[in-house]
Amino acid sequence: MNVKKFNNYFFIYLSLLFFFGIFWLYIKHSVGNDSTISEWLINYQGGFTRRGLIGEICFQIAKYFDLSLRFVIFLLQSFIYTIFLFLIYRFFRNIPTNLIVILSIFTPIFLFYPVAEVEVLARKETFIFIAFLIFLNISNSNYSSNLPLYYIFFILPIICLIWEPVVFFFPLMASVLIIRLRNDQLIKLLSKITVCFIPALVVSVVTATILHNPETNAIMEDSLVKNFGEVCYGSCAFWGKHTITSNFTSTNQLYAPYVFIRYFLIILVGFAPFFLLSFNSKLKIKILFFKNFNNLLYPVLIILTPVLVLFAMGTDWGRWVNISYTFIILFYFYLLKNNLLESNLSKITTKISFFDNKKGLLILCFIIYAFGWTPQTGMTGDVSSIPGYRVPYKSAKVLYNRIKMHNE
């Protein structure tokens, strides 16, 4: 597929995701027990707490302009989701394409996943994705090598206030800095990186250990009821009762052989295009531990090992898969776009030559792979089937019922 054709198809794909995404954000914003909205209701009215920054901003905007808090959340969610899709289009347009590259973008654990599993749509990690895309953009050779350092020092602590588990992806960000600053002397390079991450590490530790006690938690819940008549569903109670230790305990209780087998297969199939791309790619530069590997796959897997802690302390394994894949695929294409990889795309194409002159079979396999399944959010949830059909069908059904009720 030529680049122009890919850009057109990709734009159409993102436009459809935008339409369905905004539609379901609007449908969901009035649902009383939706986790997406509940997470955004956490605020600082009872004192400083984890993930309360965005909720406090929404709280103050809604109060100042005398608006519905849920409507303000819907507007902000729609805005960040739009920004995310816009940045994704700019990031991936004009990339060299072959079947594996296309599958790595259209895999159902990436962009399609939040729309297929709407409980994940516009969760706070969307801010993290946007922040990482901006970081990758300013880390290219068109900008000063100091700019990404300033970004990590000043902006990353704010990101940690929004979603503190971003700390598990710090090694990936540090790897970008190591590659970007490769011309510095080793001691100078490591010193710069260490210093710039200190504020974010401090914020992450503080926010991860903050626990609302029952009194302050009650103040936060009270402020929502008094100002907006809102009940914070599960999130307020969660922050008020759960510690890091209890998070591990609650996840451990759900461990079972079928869970590990299912997610092994989900990761194997969903990450397969990335595995193939990275196994047949290596860094052009020889620096630090990257120089010990003949391909990109193994060092990236090592860099991602802290994410195992996230899987151990939370039950939203579908989300963790989506978040992990988003980070590593953006990292890979950052290297590819900046001519930092030796990537043998022709060798990869040869490995899938089975589909040569079999366009119909290729399209069928692509549709099944990209739109035939997604993991559910919870670790015990089964694999969802045919989301490529269910999403438009369910959307059309809900829209038809809404129009019918309005006319009556």
CORWONOR-V879638 format. One record per residue. N is the residue number from 0. RES is the residue in three letters. SS is DSSP state (H for helix, E for strand, C for the rest). OMEGA is omega in radians with two decimals (none if undefined). NEAR is the number of other C-alpha atoms within 12 Angstrom. Layout:
n=(N:N)
res=(RES:RES)
ss=(SS:SS)
omega=(OMEGA:OMEGA)
near=(NEAR:NEAR)
This chain:
n=(0:1:2:3:4:5:6:7:8:9:10:11:12:13:14:15:16:17:18:19:20:21:22:23:24:25:26:27:28:29:30:31:32:33:34:35:36:37:38:39:40:41:42:43:44:45:46:47:48:49:50:51:52:53:54:55:56:57:58:59:60:61:62:63:64:65:66:67:68:69:70:71:72:73:74:75:76:77:78:79:80:81:82:83:84:85:86:87:88:89:90:91:92:93:94:95:96:97:98:99:100:101:102:103:104:105:106:107:108:109:110:111:112:113:114:115:116:117:118:119:120:121:122:123:124:125:126:127:128:129:130:131:132:133:134:135:136:137:138:139:140:141:142:143:144:145:146:147:148:149:150:151:152:153:154:155:156:157:158:159:160:161:162:163:164:165:166:167:168:169:170:171:172:173:174:175:176:177:178:179:180:181:182:183:184:185:186:187:188:189:190:191:192:193:194:195:196:197:198:199:200:201:202:203:204:205:206:207:208:209:210:211:212:213:214:215:216:217:218:219:220:221:222:223:224:225:226:227:228:229:230:231:232:233:234:235:236:237:238:239:240:241:242:243:244:245:246:247:248:249:250:251:252:253:254:255:256:257:258:259:260:261:262:263:264:265:266:267:268:269:270:271:272:273:274:275:276:277:278:279:280:281:282:283:284:285:286:287:288:289:290:291:292:293:294:295:296:297:298:299:300:301:302:303:304:305:306:307:308:309:310:311:312:313:314:315:316:317:318:319:320:321:322:323:324:325:326:327:328:329:330:331:332:333:334:335:336:337:338:339:340:341:342:343:344:345:346:347:348:349:350:351:352:353:354:355:356:357:358:359:360:361:362:363:364:365:366:367:368:369:370:371:372:373:374:375:376:377:378:379:380:381:382:383:384:385:386:387:388:389:390:391:392:393:394:395:396:397:398:399:400:401:402:403:404:405:406:407)
res=(MET:ASN:VAL:LYS:LYS:PHE:ASN:ASN:TYR:PHE:PHE:ILE:TYR:LEU:SER:LEU:LEU:PHE:PHE:PHE:GLY:ILE:PHE:TRP:LEU:TYR:ILE:LYS:HIS:SER:VAL:GLY:ASN:ASP:SER:THR:ILE:SER:GLU:TRP:LEU:ILE:ASN:TYR:GLN:GLY:GLY:PHE:THR:ARG:ARG:GLY:LEU:ILE:GLY:GLU:ILE:CYS:PHE:GLN:ILE:ALA:LYS:TYR:PHE:ASP:LEU:SER:LEU:ARG:PHE:VAL:ILE:PHE:LEU:LEU:GLN:SER:PHE:ILE:TYR:THR:ILE:PHE:LEU:PHE:LEU:ILE:TYR:ARG:PHE:PHE:ARG:ASN:ILE:PRO:THR:ASN:LEU:ILE:VAL:ILE:LEU:SER:ILE:PHE:THR:PRO:ILE:PHE:LEU:PHE:TYR:PRO:VAL:ALA:GLU:VAL:GLU:VAL:LEU:ALA:ARG:LYS:GLU:THR:PHE:ILE:PHE:ILE:ALA:PHE:LEU:ILE:PHE:LEU:ASN:ILE:SER:ASN:SER:ASN:TYR:SER:SER:ASN:LEU:PRO:LEU:TYR:TYR:ILE:PHE:PHE:ILE:LEU:PRO:ILE:ILE:CYS:LEU:ILE:TRP:GLU:PRO:VAL:VAL:PHE:PHE:PHE:PRO:LEU:MET:ALA:SER:VAL:LEU:ILE:ILE:ARG:LEU:ARG:ASN:ASP:GLN:LEU:ILE:LYS:LEU:LEU:SER:LYS:ILE:THR:VAL:CYS:PHE:ILE:PRO:ALA:LEU:VAL:VAL:SER:VAL:VAL:THR:ALA:THR:ILE:LEU:HIS:ASN:PRO:GLU:THR:ASN:ALA:ILE:MET:GLU:ASP:SER:LEU:VAL:LYS:ASN:PHE:GLY:GLU:VAL:CYS:TYR:GLY:SER:CYS:ALA:PHE:TRP:GLY:LYS:HIS:THR:ILE:THR:SER:ASN:PHE:THR:SER:THR:ASN:GLN:LEU:TYR:ALA:PRO:TYR:VAL:PHE:ILE:ARG:TYR:PHE:LEU:ILE:ILE:LEU:VAL:GLY:PHE:ALA:PRO:PHE:PHE:LEU:LEU:SER:PHE:ASN:SER:LYS:LEU:LYS:ILE:LYS:ILE:LEU:PHE:PHE:LYS:ASN:PHE:ASN:ASN:LEU:LEU:TYR:PRO:VAL:LEU:ILE:ILE:LEU:THR:PRO:VAL:LEU:VAL:LEU:PHE:ALA:MET:GLY:THR:ASP:TRP:GLY:ARG:TRP:VAL:ASN:ILE:SER:TYR:THR:PHE:ILE:ILE:LEU:PHE:TYR:PHE:TYR:LEU:LEU:LYS:ASN:ASN:LEU:LEU:GLU:SER:ASN:LEU:SER:LYS:ILE:THR:THR:LYS:ILE:SER:PHE:PHE:ASP:ASN:LYS:LYS:GLY:LEU:LEU:ILE:LEU:CYS:PHE:ILE:ILE:TYR:ALA:PHE:GLY:TRP:THR:PRO:GLN:THR:GLY:MET:THR:GLY:ASP:VAL:SER:SER:ILE:PRO:GLY:TYR:ARG:VAL:PRO:TYR:LYS:SER:ALA:LYS:VAL:LEU:TYR:ASN:ARG:ILE:LYS:MET:HIS:ASN:GLU)
ss=(C:C:H:H:H:H:H:H:H:H:H:H:H:H:H:H:H:H:H:H:H:H:H:H:H:H:H:H:C:C:C:C:C:C:H:H:H:H:H:H:C:C:C:C:C:C:C:C:C:C:C:C:H:H:H:H:H:H:H:H:H:H:H:H:C:C:C:C:H:H:H:H:H:H:H:H:H:H:H:H:H:H:H:H:H:H:H:H:H:H:H:H:C:C:C:C:C:C:H:H:H:H:H:H:H:H:C:C:C:C:C:C:H:H:H:H:C:H:H:H:C:C:C:C:H:H:H:H:H:H:H:H:H:H:H:H:H:H:C:C:C:C:C:C:C:C:H:H:H:H:H:H:H:H:C:H:H:H:H:H:H:H:C:H:H:H:H:H:H:H:H:H:H:H:H:H:H:H:H:H:C:C:C:C:C:H:H:H:H:H:H:H:H:H:H:H:H:H:H:H:H:H:H:H:H:H:H:H:H:C:C:C:C:H:H:H:H:H:H:H:H:H:H:H:H:H:H:H:C:C:C:C:C:C:H:H:H:H:H:H:H:C:C:H:H:H:H:H:H:H:H:H:C:C:C:C:H:H:H:H:H:H:H:H:H:H:H:H:H:H:C:H:H:H:H:H:H:H:H:C:E:E:E:C:C:C:C:H:H:H:H:H:C:C:C:H:H:H:H:H:H:H:H:H:H:H:H:H:H:H:H:H:H:C:C:C:H:H:H:H:H:H:H:H:H:H:H:H:H:H:H:H:H:H:H:H:H:C:C:C:E:E:E:C:H:H:H:H:H:H:H:C:H:H:H:C:C:C:H:H:H:H:H:H:H:H:H:H:H:H:H:C:E:E:E:C:C:C:C:C:C:C:E:E:E:C:H:H:H:H:H:H:H:H:H:H:H:H:H:H:H:H:H:H:H:H:H:C)
omega=(3.13:-3.01:-3.11:3.14:3.09:-3.14:-3.14:3.14:-3.12:3.09:3.11:3.13:3.14:3.10:3.10:3.08:3.11:-3.12:-3.12:3.14:3.14:3.11:-3.09:3.02:3.10:3.14:-3.04:-2.95:3.12:3.14:-3.00:-3.06:-3.13:-3.08:-3.13:3.14:-3.11:3.14:-3.11:3.13:3.11:-3.07:-3.09:-3.09:3.09:-3.10:-3.10:3.12:3.12:2.98:-3.09:-3.02:-3.09:3.09:3.11:3.09:3.10:3.13:-3.08:3.11:-3.11:-3.13:-3.09:-3.08:3.12:-3.13:3.01:-3.13:-3.14:3.12:3.09:3.11:3.10:-3.14:-3.12:3.08:3.13:-3.14:-3.09:3.11:3.09:3.11:3.13:-3.14:3.11:3.14:3.10:3.13:3.14:-3.10:-3.02:-3.11:3.08:3.09:3.05:-3.01:2.83:-3.04:-3.08:3.07:-3.14:3.12:3.13:3.12:-3.08:3.07:-3.04:3.09:-3.10:-3.01:-3.10:-2.99:-3.11:3.11:3.11:3.11:-2.92:3.06:-3.13:-3.02:3.10:2.96:-2.98:3.08:3.08:3.05:-3.11:3.10:3.13:3.14:-3.13:3.09:3.10:3.12:3.12:-3.12:-3.11:3.12:3.10:-3.00:3.13:-3.09:3.08:3.14:3.13:-3.06:3.09:3.07:3.09:-3.14:3.13:-3.08:-3.02:-3.02:-3.08:3.07:3.10:3.10:3.12:3.09:3.13:-3.11:-2.99:3.09:3.04:3.13:-3.13:3.14:3.08:3.13:3.11:3.09:3.11:3.11:3.08:3.14:3.13:-3.14:-3.12:-3.07:-3.02:-3.12:3.09:3.01:-2.99:-3.10:3.11:-3.13:-3.11:3.12:3.13:-3.08:3.14:-3.10:-3.04:3.13:-3.07:-3.14:-3.13:3.11:3.12:3.14:-3.13:-3.14:-3.13:-3.10:-3.13:-3.09:3.10:3.09:3.05:3.03:-3.07:-3.10:-3.12:3.09:3.12:3.10:3.13:3.14:3.12:-3.11:3.12:-3.14:-3.06:-3.06:-3.03:-3.10:-3.07:2.99:-2.96:3.05:-2.99:-2.95:-3.13:3.12:-3.13:-3.11:-3.10:-3.02:-2.98:3.00:3.11:-3.14:-3.13:3.07:3.10:-3.10:-3.11:3.10:-3.12:-3.13:-3.09:-3.14:3.09:-3.12:-3.09:3.11:-3.12:3.11:-3.13:-3.07:3.00:3.14:3.11:-3.13:-3.13:-3.10:-3.08:-3.13:-3.01:3.11:3.11:3.11:-3.12:3.12:-3.06:3.12:3.13:3.11:3.03:3.13:3.08:-3.11:3.10:-3.07:3.13:-3.00:3.07:-3.06:-3.12:-3.06:3.13:3.06:-3.07:-3.02:-3.03:3.09:3.12:3.10:3.09:3.14:-3.09:-3.07:3.09:-3.13:3.09:3.09:3.12:3.09:-3.09:-3.03:3.13:-3.07:-3.11:-3.02:3.08:3.09:-3.09:3.09:3.13:-3.12:-3.13:-3.13:3.14:-3.13:-3.02:-3.14:3.05:3.09:-3.13:-3.08:2.98:3.12:-3.12:-3.11:-3.10:3.05:3.14:-3.09:2.85:-3.04:-3.09:-3.11:3.13:3.09:3.10:3.13:3.13:-3.11:-3.14:-3.10:3.10:-3.07:3.11:3.13:3.10:-3.02:-3.12:3.12:3.13:3.14:3.13:3.14:3.11:-3.14:3.14:-3.11:-3.01:-3.01:-3.07:-3.09:2.93:3.01:3.04:-3.03:-3.08:-3.07:-3.13:-3.12:3.13:3.10:3.10:-3.10:3.05:3.11:3.10:3.05:-3.03:-3.10:3.12:-3.13:-3.13:3.12:3.14:-3.14:3.13:3.14:3.13:3.14:3.11:3.13:-3.14:3.12:-3.13:-3.13:3.14:none)
near=(18:16:18:16:17:26:24:18:21:31:23:16:25:33:22:23:36:32:23:36:40:31:28:36:41:29:26:30:35:22:22:20:19:27:30:38:43:38:41:43:51:50:39:31:31:27:26:28:37:43:41:37:31:35:39:32:24:35:36:26:21:25:21:14:13:16:19:24:38:38:29:33:37:35:25:32:38:31:22:30:39:29:24:33:37:24:27:38:29:20:31:36:27:23:28:25:29:26:34:34:34:33:34:36:42:39:38:44:49:43:44:38:42:40:39:41:39:37:31:40:44:44:37:42:38:37:38:37:39:31:34:39:35:29:37:43:32:26:34:27:23:14:15:16:28:24:25:37:35:24:30:37:28:21:27:38:33:29:38:40:39:38:36:35:37:42:36:30:42:34:28:34:39:35:34:42:39:33:38:34:31:27:17:19:14:16:15:15:27:23:19:26:35:24:20:29:32:22:27:36:31:22:32:31:22:21:32:30:20:26:26:34:22:20:17:25:32:27:25:36:34:24:29:35:19:16:22:24:16:27:30:37:24:23:31:41:26:26:38:30:22:26:23:25:17:18:24:21:17:21:25:19:17:24:24:14:12:15:27:20:16:25:34:20:18:31:28:20:25:38:36:28:36:41:30:32:38:37:29:29:32:32:35:22:25:20:25:20:20:27:17:15:24:22:29:38:29:24:29:35:27:20:27:32:20:23:32:21:23:29:33:27:28:33:28:29:39:41:38:40:43:39:37:38:38:39:41:42:44:36:41:44:37:35:34:32:26:25:21:25:29:25:29:24:25:20:18:25:23:16:18:19:17:14:18:15:11:13:14:12:14:21:18:15:17:25:21:22:32:34:34:28:31:45:43:35:32:27:35:26:22:20:27:25:22:23:31:31:19:23:32:24:16:22:28:18:14:21:19:15:14:14:12:11:10:9:8:7)
